[in-house]
Amino acid sequence: MNLPHWQLKNIYPSLDSKQLKDSILELGNIQDRLEQNLAKNPKPSPQEFENMLDLLSQMYTKSSDIRSFLTGFIAVDAFNEEAARLRSSLNKLNSQRSIISKRFTALVANLDLQEIYKHSKLAKTHSFYLEKYQKLSNHLLAPEAEEIVAHLAPSSADAFVKLQGDLISKTSLKIKIADSEQEYNIAQLKQLQSHASPQVREQAYKAELTLLEQNQYSYAAAMNSIKGYVGKLAKEKNWDSVLDQALFANNISQKSLTALQEAGIDSLASFRNYYRAKAKILGKNKLQWFDILAPISNKESKTFSWQEAQDFIIENFGKYSTELADYAKRAFDNNWLDVPSRKGKRNGAFCMGIPGAKESRIMLNFVGSLDDLFTLAHELGHGYHNEQKYKAGLTILQQDTPMTLAETASIFCETIVVNAMLENATDLERLAILEQDLLGSGQLVVDIYSRFIFEKTVFNKRQERELSVTEFKEIMLNAQEETYADAIATKHPFAWAQKGHYYSTNRSYYNFPYTFGYLFGLGLYNEYQNKPEGFQARYNKLLASTGLADAKTLAKDFGIDIEDKEFWKSSLRIAQARAQEYIKLVDKYYS
């Protein structure tokens, strides 16, 4: 069976279509009108303000659709020059949009929102968004300075963002691995580190280090530029730190993050014991870095054809909710997924929303493993989350969901599938399922915390001066030592170079939200199991509301206090129990 490529034609017919060209022109017209309105009406009437909100929503919807359409080509083919040219041609509009956003924030700062709410239902329904912008206004530069920053971004820090992405997706190394000599890029070498052969895994890991080392000075230059730029800008905008800015963007408090991370640190021993048990399965005293993703030697490990994966997802989503199952079937039937791995395609998986079409698109690199099944469920969860926001009839401004809450549905859906797999499994089947689940949770708790330590250290040191390649490597190794400790014999000195999450001017600390989302999703699933009656309706309402309130407020509706360490510990106990069962099974069959 051929694996499907996603269809994009109901967004725009093609890259050279009149519809896309007209849409880009329309976006420019919307932005011009909004810019003129902002300039003419520094203190707008409620009706004038409603018109601004409407234009703002149109602007973000149109720009999101265009960006998603182009991403639909570039993400699966880094060599698509036509799509790349089109994306580059939008830089001027992107800069203008950034300036408009800053001007709108400045305008909101001077408004009496409570008075406007009395005369504008539209404004009142956007109260969370508007009040957040009012707080954000305390962190703006002078208007002229904001415009200069926006105009310079594409050729300054953002250029380094693009550089890192291009180097990762486009550079390759010709090498012989497992009797096959060919060109391998980072994504392909990563996949080979899941190979059953330890020799292949080690060869792929060493080749990855070699490939990353070839461009190490470019990666360091990009990291120095981006972190220096972001750090300086945060200071000039009166943020206490870049982390403080990230917490604001993610709608959580420092107290919530501290509670989360302290609970995570307390659980590290359980994950280290899991890694030690896995080493025993592989016949080693300790895991090497290239063994972390290794499949365990177990004849009971399942693989899935694409059809089998679809059928399993639909059947088990249906046991929770027919609405969820129907969504998954519609995504499959309408070819909303791009599934096969190929040269030039981005590594990993993601889901992107297309608000104008009220649809989502999901990218995978599917080879039929258990991990692929879990990833499929995870990404469909993101799509279902988008679906709930679309069905609620919200504007794109009301849909604006922080990273912390963006993982809620994906983890929930993944947990449905994990539990379905465990339901009737034999001991050895359970071991294989638990392995795949713990592999993911280990990444989300252990590795994510190492990334947080790395990024925090880099930001602190970058305030003083640029860092060398050697320093970046040392900081990365120290962070991994603090989290993995001696459970992993070798670490990855270039993990900072290949991870795109570090290279963003808009999203710093692109790490802790994943741990938050994972444990918050587990906590909600636990709530579902304990109190299933009426849960689905409350849960769908939560998903539709993730842009309408902060995380603490939304969690309260489920009796959850995210500033209480005990909540995070209760979620982690689910993962720790799985680790304990895994260890017992290893002792039973591999001692």
BANUKE-971602 format. One record per residue (C-alpha): x negated, y, z negated. Coordinates in nm, 2 decimals, padded with zeros to 4 digits. Each point is the difference from the previous one (the first is absolute). Example, Ala and Ser with C-alpha at 12.3 -4.5 7.8 and 13.67 -1.06 7.14 Angstrom:
BEGIN
<<-01.23,-00.45,-00.78>>
<<-00.14,00.34,00.07>>
This chain:
BEGIN
<<00.00,00.00,00.00>>
<<-00.14,00.34,00.10>>
<<-00.03,00.24,-00.29>>
<<00.20,00.32,00.05>>
<<-00.14,00.35,00.07>>
<<00.21,00.28,-00.14>>
<<00.23,00.19,00.24>>
<<-00.01,00.38,-00.02>>
<<00.22,00.09,00.29>>
<<00.30,00.11,-00.20>>
<<-00.22,00.26,-00.17>>
<<-00.14,00.13,00.34>>
<<00.00,-00.19,00.33>>
<<-00.38,00.04,00.05>>
<<-00.30,00.21,-00.07>>
<<00.05,00.20,00.32>>
<<00.38,00.02,-00.03>>
<<00.19,00.33,00.04>>
<<00.18,-00.08,-00.33>>
<<-00.33,00.01,-00.19>>
<<-00.12,00.31,00.17>>
<<00.33,00.17,-00.07>>
<<-00.01,-00.11,-00.36>>
<<-00.35,00.15,-00.05>>
<<00.13,00.33,00.16>>
<<00.30,-00.01,-00.23>>
<<-00.22,-00.06,-00.30>>
<<-00.20,00.31,00.10>>
<<00.33,00.20,00.03>>
<<00.13,-00.11,-00.34>>
<<-00.33,00.09,-00.16>>
<<-00.01,00.35,00.17>>
<<00.36,00.07,-00.12>>
<<-00.07,-00.11,-00.35>>
<<-00.32,00.20,-00.01>>
<<00.19,00.31,00.12>>
<<00.27,-00.06,-00.26>>
<<-00.25,-00.03,-00.28>>
<<-00.17,00.33,00.11>>
<<00.33,00.19,00.03>>
<<00.17,-00.12,-00.31>>
<<-00.23,00.00,-00.31>>
<<00.31,00.01,-00.21>>
<<00.27,-00.19,00.20>>
<<00.36,-00.02,-00.07>>
<<00.14,-00.34,-00.09>>
<<00.12,-00.04,00.36>>
<<-00.33,00.10,00.14>>
<<-00.18,-00.23,-00.24>>
<<00.23,-00.29,00.12>>
<<-00.10,00.07,00.36>>
<<-00.37,-00.02,-00.11>>
<<00.06,-00.33,-00.17>>
<<00.17,-00.13,00.30>>
<<-00.29,00.10,00.23>>
<<-00.25,-00.14,-00.24>>
<<00.18,-00.33,00.00>>
<<00.02,00.00,00.39>>
<<-00.37,00.08,00.01>>
<<-00.11,-00.28,-00.22>>
<<00.23,-00.25,00.16>>
<<-00.12,00.09,00.35>>
<<-00.36,00.00,-00.09>>
<<00.03,-00.34,-00.18>>
<<00.16,-00.16,00.30>>
<<-00.27,00.13,00.23>>
<<-00.28,-00.10,-00.24>>
<<00.15,-00.35,-00.05>>
<<00.04,-00.05,00.37>>
<<-00.37,00.09,00.07>>
<<-00.11,-00.22,-00.30>>
<<00.20,-00.28,00.16>>
<<-00.26,00.00,00.28>>
<<-00.32,00.10,-00.18>>
<<00.04,-00.24,-00.29>>
<<00.02,-00.30,00.23>>
<<-00.25,00.13,00.26>>
<<-00.28,00.23,-00.12>>
<<-00.11,00.03,00.36>>
<<00.32,00.16,00.13>>
<<-00.14,00.33,00.12>>
<<00.33,00.14,00.12>>
<<00.16,-00.03,-00.35>>
<<-00.32,00.13,-00.16>>
<<00.00,00.31,00.23>>
<<00.37,00.06,-00.08>>
<<-00.07,-00.02,-00.37>>
<<-00.29,00.24,00.03>>
<<00.22,00.24,00.21>>
<<00.23,00.03,-00.30>>
<<-00.27,00.15,-00.23>>
<<00.12,00.35,00.06>>
<<00.36,-00.09,-00.09>>
<<-00.13,-00.19,-00.31>>
<<-00.19,00.30,-00.12>>
<<00.30,00.22,00.05>>
<<00.22,-00.24,-00.19>>
<<-00.25,00.00,-00.29>>
<<00.01,00.38,-00.01>>
<<00.39,-00.01,00.01>>
<<00.00,-00.24,-00.29>>
<<-00.22,00.23,-00.20>>
<<00.21,00.31,00.09>>
<<00.32,-00.18,-00.10>>
<<-00.16,-00.10,-00.33>>
<<-00.09,00.36,-00.06>>
<<00.35,00.12,00.09>>
<<00.16,-00.25,-00.24>>
<<-00.23,00.12,-00.28>>
<<00.18,00.34,00.00>>
<<00.36,-00.13,00.02>>
<<00.25,-00.03,-00.28>>
<<00.09,-00.36,00.09>>
<<00.28,-00.02,-00.26>>
<<00.17,00.29,00.16>>
<<-00.04,-00.14,00.35>>
<<00.15,-00.34,-00.12>>
<<00.32,00.18,-00.10>>
<<00.05,00.10,00.36>>
<<-00.16,-00.28,00.19>>
<<00.09,-00.37,-00.03>>
<<-00.28,-00.09,00.24>>
<<-00.26,00.17,-00.22>>
<<00.14,-00.16,-00.31>>
<<-00.03,-00.35,00.15>>
<<-00.36,00.08,00.07>>
<<-00.07,00.13,-00.35>>
<<-00.27,-00.26,-00.09>>
<<-00.19,00.08,00.32>>
<<00.03,00.38,-00.04>>
<<-00.09,00.00,-00.37>>
<<-00.31,-00.21,00.07>>
<<-00.09,00.26,00.27>>
<<00.05,00.28,-00.25>>
<<-00.25,-00.17,-00.23>>
<<-00.24,-00.06,00.29>>
<<00.01,00.37,00.08>>
<<-00.23,00.05,-00.30>>
<<-00.26,-00.18,00.19>>
<<-00.02,00.20,00.33>>
<<-00.27,00.21,00.13>>
<<00.08,00.35,00.14>>
<<00.21,-00.04,00.32>>
<<-00.29,00.11,00.22>>
<<-00.24,-00.25,-00.16>>
<<00.26,-00.28,00.04>>
<<00.03,00.07,00.37>>
<<-00.38,00.00,00.05>>
<<-00.02,-00.34,-00.18>>
<<00.28,-00.14,00.21>>
<<-00.16,00.11,00.33>>
<<-00.35,-00.12,-00.10>>
<<00.11,-00.34,-00.13>>
<<00.01,-00.19,00.34>>
<<-00.36,00.09,00.07>>
<<-00.13,-00.03,-00.35>>
<<00.10,-00.26,-00.26>>
<<00.27,-00.16,00.21>>
<<-00.26,-00.05,00.27>>
<<-00.19,-00.22,-00.25>>
<<00.32,-00.19,-00.07>>
<<00.02,-00.08,00.37>>
<<-00.37,-00.09,00.02>>
<<00.03,-00.26,-00.27>>
<<00.32,-00.15,00.16>>
<<-00.16,-00.01,00.34>>
<<-00.32,-00.17,-00.13>>
<<00.19,-00.27,-00.18>>
<<00.24,-00.08,00.29>>
<<-00.23,00.05,00.30>>
<<-00.35,-00.12,-00.10>>
<<-00.08,-00.37,00.02>>
<<-00.29,-00.24,-00.04>>
<<-00.10,-00.28,00.24>>
<<-00.08,-00.30,-00.22>>
<<00.02,-00.37,00.00>>
<<00.24,-00.14,-00.27>>
<<00.10,-00.36,-00.01>>
<<-00.15,-00.07,00.34>>
<<00.19,00.28,00.16>>
<<-00.19,00.31,00.11>>
<<00.21,00.30,00.07>>
<<00.07,00.36,-00.10>>
<<00.16,00.03,-00.34>>
<<00.14,00.32,-00.16>>
<<00.06,00.06,-00.37>>
<<00.36,-00.13,00.01>>
<<-00.11,-00.33,00.17>>
<<-00.29,-00.05,-00.25>>
<<00.25,00.06,-00.29>>
<<00.23,-00.27,00.14>>
<<-00.29,-00.24,00.02>>
<<-00.07,00.05,-00.37>>
<<00.33,-00.20,-00.05>>
<<-00.15,-00.29,00.20>>
<<-00.01,-00.35,-00.16>>
<<-00.37,-00.04,00.08>>
<<-00.23,00.17,-00.26>>
<<-00.27,00.04,00.26>>
<<00.24,00.19,00.23>>
<<00.11,00.22,-00.29>>
<<-00.36,00.08,-00.10>>
<<-00.10,00.07,00.36>>
<<00.30,00.23,00.04>>
<<-00.07,00.18,-00.32>>
<<-00.37,00.06,00.09>>
<<00.10,00.11,00.35>>
<<00.25,00.25,-00.16>>
<<-00.28,00.14,-00.21>>
<<-00.22,00.03,00.30>>
<<00.27,00.17,00.21>>
<<00.08,00.25,-00.28>>
<<-00.37,00.07,-00.06>>
<<-00.05,00.10,00.36>>
<<00.22,00.31,-00.06>>
<<-00.06,00.04,-00.37>>
<<-00.13,00.36,00.03>>
<<00.31,00.10,00.20>>
<<00.23,-00.16,-00.27>>
<<-00.19,00.19,-00.27>>
<<00.02,00.32,00.19>>
<<00.38,-00.05,00.04>>
<<00.04,-00.08,-00.37>>
<<-00.21,00.29,-00.11>>
<<00.19,00.24,00.23>>
<<00.35,-00.12,-00.10>>
<<-00.06,-00.03,-00.37>>
<<-00.18,00.34,-00.01>>
<<00.28,00.16,00.20>>
<<00.28,-00.14,-00.21>>
<<-00.17,00.07,-00.33>>
<<-00.09,00.36,00.09>>
<<00.35,00.06,00.13>>
<<00.16,-00.15,-00.31>>
<<-00.21,00.23,-00.22>>
<<00.09,00.31,00.20>>
<<00.37,-00.09,-00.03>>
<<-00.02,-00.02,-00.38>>
<<00.04,-00.37,-00.04>>
<<-00.18,-00.13,-00.31>>
<<-00.14,-00.28,00.21>>
<<00.07,-00.19,00.33>>
<<00.15,-00.27,-00.22>>
<<00.24,00.25,-00.15>>
<<00.11,00.10,00.35>>
<<00.05,-00.37,00.09>>
<<00.21,-00.06,-00.31>>
<<00.22,00.29,00.10>>
<<00.04,-00.13,00.35>>
<<00.09,-00.34,-00.13>>
<<00.26,00.13,-00.24>>
<<-00.15,-00.16,-00.31>>
<<-00.17,00.14,-00.31>>
<<-00.36,-00.07,-00.13>>
<<00.17,-00.18,-00.29>>
<<00.16,-00.25,00.24>>
<<-00.33,-00.06,00.18>>
<<-00.19,-00.05,-00.33>>
<<00.26,-00.25,-00.12>>
<<-00.02,-00.18,00.34>>
<<-00.38,-00.02,00.01>>
<<-00.04,-00.09,-00.37>>
<<00.24,-00.29,00.05>>
<<-00.19,-00.10,00.31>>
<<-00.34,00.01,-00.17>>
<<00.14,-00.23,-00.28>>
<<00.10,-00.25,00.27>>
<<-00.34,-00.01,00.19>>
<<-00.11,-00.31,-00.20>>
<<00.29,-00.20,00.15>>
<<-00.09,00.08,00.35>>
<<-00.37,-00.07,-00.06>>
<<00.10,-00.34,-00.13>>
<<00.20,-00.05,00.32>>
<<-00.31,00.07,00.21>>
<<-00.20,-00.24,-00.21>>
<<00.26,-00.27,00.05>>
<<00.00,00.06,00.37>>
<<-00.37,-00.04,00.01>>
<<00.05,-00.35,-00.15>>
<<00.23,-00.09,00.28>>
<<-00.26,00.11,00.26>>
<<-00.26,-00.20,-00.18>>
<<-00.20,00.31,-00.12>>
<<-00.12,00.13,-00.33>>
<<00.12,00.35,00.10>>
<<00.17,00.16,00.29>>
<<-00.19,00.21,00.24>>
<<00.16,00.31,00.15>>
<<00.07,-00.19,00.32>>
<<00.19,-00.27,-00.20>>
<<00.26,00.23,-00.14>>
<<00.23,-00.04,00.30>>
<<-00.10,-00.37,00.06>>
<<00.29,-00.25,00.04>>
<<-00.02,-00.26,-00.27>>
<<-00.07,-00.36,00.12>>
<<00.35,-00.13,-00.03>>
<<00.18,-00.22,00.25>>
<<00.33,00.12,-00.14>>
<<-00.06,00.36,00.12>>
<<00.27,00.10,00.24>>
<<-00.02,00.18,00.33>>
<<00.29,00.15,00.19>>
<<00.09,00.05,00.36>>
<<00.15,00.34,00.07>>
<<00.34,-00.15,00.03>>
<<-00.04,-00.19,-00.33>>
<<-00.11,00.32,-00.17>>
<<00.31,00.19,00.13>>
<<00.23,-00.28,-00.11>>
<<-00.15,-00.02,-00.34>>
<<00.02,00.37,-00.06>>
<<00.36,00.03,00.11>>
<<00.12,-00.30,-00.20>>
<<-00.16,00.11,-00.33>>
<<00.07,00.37,00.04>>
<<00.36,-00.12,00.04>>
<<-00.01,-00.17,-00.34>>
<<-00.05,00.34,-00.15>>
<<00.22,00.21,00.23>>
<<00.16,-00.05,00.34>>
<<-00.07,00.37,00.07>>
<<-00.37,-00.06,-00.04>>
<<00.01,-00.31,00.22>>
<<00.20,00.18,00.27>>
<<-00.26,00.28,00.00>>
<<-00.29,-00.25,00.05>>
<<00.20,-00.18,00.29>>
<<00.06,00.34,00.17>>
<<-00.37,00.09,-00.02>>
<<-00.09,-00.34,00.16>>
<<00.27,00.01,00.26>>
<<-00.08,00.36,00.11>>
<<-00.38,-00.06,00.02>>
<<-00.09,00.26,-00.27>>
<<-00.31,-00.20,-00.08>>
<<-00.34,-00.02,00.16>>
<<-00.14,-00.33,-00.10>>
<<-00.31,-00.14,00.17>>
<<-00.36,00.10,-00.08>>
<<-00.20,00.12,00.30>>
<<-00.30,00.22,00.09>>
<<00.05,00.36,-00.09>>
<<00.28,-00.07,-00.24>>
<<-00.02,00.15,-00.35>>
<<-00.07,-00.24,-00.28>>
<<00.26,-00.09,-00.26>>
<<00.37,00.08,00.01>>
<<00.23,00.30,-00.05>>
<<00.35,00.13,00.05>>
<<00.09,00.34,00.14>>
<<00.33,00.17,00.01>>
<<00.16,00.17,00.30>>
<<00.25,00.23,-00.16>>
<<00.15,00.13,00.32>>
<<00.09,-00.35,00.12>>
<<00.07,-00.11,-00.36>>
<<-00.22,-00.30,00.05>>
<<-00.34,-00.13,-00.11>>
<<-00.29,-00.18,00.17>>
<<-00.22,-00.26,-00.16>>
<<-00.36,-00.10,00.10>>
<<-00.15,-00.33,-00.10>>
<<-00.30,-00.21,00.09>>
<<00.18,-00.34,-00.02>>
<<-00.18,-00.33,00.02>>
<<00.26,-00.21,-00.19>>
<<-00.16,-00.01,-00.35>>
<<00.19,00.01,-00.33>>
<<-00.15,00.35,-00.04>>
<<00.16,00.10,00.33>>
<<00.34,-00.11,-00.13>>
<<-00.04,00.20,-00.31>>
<<-00.12,00.30,00.20>>
<<00.30,-00.03,00.23>>
<<00.24,00.01,-00.29>>
<<-00.20,00.30,-00.15>>
<<00.02,00.21,00.32>>
<<00.37,-00.09,00.05>>
<<00.05,00.13,-00.35>>
<<-00.14,00.34,00.11>>
<<00.24,-00.01,00.30>>
<<00.30,-00.08,-00.23>>
<<-00.10,00.29,-00.22>>
<<00.01,00.23,00.30>>
<<00.33,-00.15,00.10>>
<<00.16,00.09,-00.34>>
<<-00.11,00.36,00.04>>
<<00.14,00.02,00.35>>
<<00.33,-00.16,-00.10>>
<<00.03,00.26,-00.28>>
<<00.01,00.27,00.26>>
<<-00.29,00.19,-00.15>>
<<-00.21,00.26,00.18>>
<<-00.37,-00.07,00.05>>
<<-00.07,00.24,-00.28>>
<<00.21,-00.20,-00.24>>
<<-00.17,-00.32,00.11>>
<<-00.35,00.12,-00.09>>
<<-00.12,-00.29,-00.21>>
<<-00.33,00.00,-00.19>>
<<-00.24,-00.29,00.03>>
<<00.07,-00.12,-00.35>>
<<00.36,-00.08,00.09>>
<<-00.06,-00.09,00.36>>
<<-00.11,-00.35,-00.10>>
<<00.31,-00.08,-00.21>>
<<00.20,-00.19,00.27>>
<<-00.30,-00.16,00.16>>
<<-00.11,-00.16,-00.33>>
<<00.36,-00.10,-00.08>>
<<00.04,-00.18,00.34>>
<<-00.34,-00.16,-00.03>>
<<00.09,-00.13,-00.35>>
<<00.33,-00.15,00.15>>
<<-00.21,-00.20,00.24>>
<<-00.27,-00.11,-00.25>>
<<00.27,-00.13,-00.24>>
<<00.18,-00.18,00.29>>
<<-00.33,-00.17,00.09>>
<<-00.05,-00.11,-00.36>>
<<00.35,-00.13,-00.05>>
<<-00.04,-00.36,00.12>>
<<-00.37,-00.02,00.04>>
<<-00.22,-00.29,-00.11>>
<<-00.30,00.07,-00.22>>
<<-00.24,00.03,00.29>>
<<00.25,00.21,00.19>>
<<00.04,00.23,-00.30>>
<<-00.38,00.03,-00.02>>
<<-00.01,00.13,00.36>>
<<00.29,00.24,-00.05>>
<<-00.15,00.13,-00.33>>
<<-00.33,00.04,00.17>>
<<00.14,00.23,00.27>>
<<00.21,00.19,-00.26>>
<<-00.30,00.05,-00.23>>
<<-00.22,00.10,00.28>>
<<00.23,00.29,00.07>>
<<00.06,00.10,-00.36>>
<<-00.38,-00.02,-00.07>>
<<-00.05,00.25,00.28>>
<<00.28,00.23,-00.14>>
<<-00.13,-00.01,-00.36>>
<<-00.37,-00.07,00.01>>
<<-00.12,00.13,00.33>>
<<00.23,00.30,00.00>>
<<-00.14,00.11,-00.34>>
<<-00.35,-00.03,00.14>>
<<00.10,00.23,00.28>>
<<00.14,00.25,-00.25>>
<<-00.33,-00.01,-00.20>>
<<-00.20,00.05,00.32>>
<<00.21,00.30,00.12>>
<<00.01,00.17,-00.34>>
<<-00.38,-00.03,-00.03>>
<<-00.05,00.13,00.36>>
<<00.22,00.30,-00.06>>
<<-00.18,00.09,-00.32>>
<<-00.35,-00.03,00.15>>
<<00.10,00.16,00.33>>
<<00.08,00.32,-00.20>>
<<-00.38,00.04,-00.05>>
<<-00.14,-00.11,00.34>>
<<00.02,-00.24,00.29>>
<<-00.06,-00.37,-00.07>>
<<-00.23,-00.23,00.18>>
<<00.08,-00.34,00.15>>
<<-00.19,-00.16,-00.28>>
<<00.21,00.19,-00.26>>
<<00.33,-00.10,00.16>>
<<-00.11,-00.36,00.00>>
<<-00.11,00.01,-00.37>>
<<00.33,00.17,-00.10>>
<<00.20,-00.27,00.18>>
<<-00.20,-00.29,-00.15>>
<<00.03,00.15,-00.35>>
<<00.38,00.03,00.04>>
<<00.02,-00.36,00.12>>
<<-00.21,-00.11,-00.29>>
<<00.23,00.18,-00.24>>
<<00.30,-00.18,00.13>>
<<-00.10,-00.34,00.14>>
<<-00.29,-00.03,-00.25>>
<<-00.18,-00.33,00.04>>
<<00.30,-00.19,00.14>>
<<-00.14,00.10,00.35>>
<<-00.37,-00.07,00.05>>
<<-00.05,00.24,00.29>>
<<00.18,00.33,00.07>>
<<00.06,00.21,00.31>>
<<-00.23,00.31,00.01>>
<<00.18,00.14,00.31>>
<<00.36,-00.04,-00.11>>
<<00.02,00.38,-00.01>>
<<-00.10,00.02,00.37>>
<<00.27,-00.23,00.15>>
<<00.29,00.10,-00.22>>
<<00.20,00.27,00.18>>
<<00.19,00.09,-00.32>>
<<-00.31,00.21,-00.12>>
<<00.00,00.20,00.32>>
<<00.30,00.23,-00.02>>
<<00.04,00.37,-00.05>>
<<00.37,-00.03,-00.10>>
<<00.00,-00.31,-00.23>>
<<-00.27,-00.02,-00.26>>
<<00.00,-00.29,-00.25>>
<<00.17,-00.21,00.26>>
<<-00.03,-00.29,-00.24>>
<<00.18,00.01,-00.33>>
<<00.34,00.04,00.17>>
<<-00.04,-00.36,00.13>>
<<-00.04,-00.14,-00.36>>
<<00.29,00.22,-00.12>>
<<00.22,-00.13,00.28>>
<<-00.10,-00.36,-00.05>>
<<00.07,00.00,-00.37>>
<<00.32,00.22,00.03>>
<<00.13,-00.24,00.26>>
<<-00.07,-00.30,-00.22>>
<<00.17,00.18,-00.29>>
<<00.31,00.06,00.21>>
<<00.01,-00.36,00.11>>
<<-00.02,-00.10,-00.36>>
<<00.30,00.23,-00.07>>
<<00.19,-00.17,00.28>>
<<-00.06,-00.35,-00.14>>
<<00.10,00.11,-00.35>>
<<00.31,00.21,00.10>>
<<00.10,-00.10,00.36>>
<<00.36,00.13,-00.02>>
<<00.03,00.33,00.19>>
<<-00.37,00.01,00.06>>
<<00.00,00.02,00.38>>
<<00.21,00.31,00.01>>
<<-00.21,00.17,-00.26>>
<<-00.32,-00.11,00.18>>
<<00.12,00.13,00.34>>
<<00.08,00.33,-00.17>>
<<-00.35,00.02,-00.15>>
<<-00.16,-00.06,00.34>>
<<00.22,00.27,00.16>>
<<-00.10,00.24,-00.28>>
<<-00.38,-00.03,-00.01>>
<<-00.02,00.35,00.15>>
<<00.26,00.15,-00.23>>
<<-00.16,-00.04,-00.34>>
<<-00.33,-00.08,-00.17>>
<<-00.10,-00.35,-00.08>>
<<00.06,00.03,-00.38>>
<<00.36,00.12,00.06>>
<<00.08,-00.27,00.26>>
<<-00.15,-00.27,-00.23>>
<<00.22,00.11,-00.29>>
<<00.31,-00.13,00.18>>
<<-00.14,-00.35,-00.04>>
<<-00.11,00.05,-00.36>>
<<-00.36,00.03,00.10>>
<<-00.25,00.25,-00.16>>
<<-00.30,00.03,00.23>>
<<-00.19,00.20,-00.26>>
<<00.01,-00.30,-00.23>>
<<-00.29,-00.24,00.03>>
<<00.23,-00.28,-00.11>>
<<00.20,00.02,00.33>>
<<-00.32,-00.05,00.21>>
<<-00.11,-00.28,-00.23>>
<<00.33,-00.18,00.04>>
<<-00.04,00.02,00.38>>
<<-00.36,-00.12,-00.02>>
<<00.11,-00.29,-00.21>>
<<00.17,-00.14,00.31>>
<<-00.32,00.00,00.19>>
<<-00.20,-00.12,-00.30>>
<<00.24,-00.30,-00.04>>
<<-00.06,-00.09,00.36>>
<<-00.37,00.02,-00.05>>
<<00.03,-00.23,-00.31>>
<<00.20,-00.25,00.20>>
<<-00.25,00.01,00.28>>
<<-00.29,-00.06,-00.24>>
<<00.18,-00.30,-00.16>>
<<00.06,-00.15,00.34>>
<<-00.36,00.04,00.10>>
<<-00.11,-00.16,-00.33>>
<<00.24,-00.29,00.07>>
<<-00.11,-00.07,00.36>>
<<-00.35,00.14,00.03>>
<<-00.17,-00.08,-00.34>>
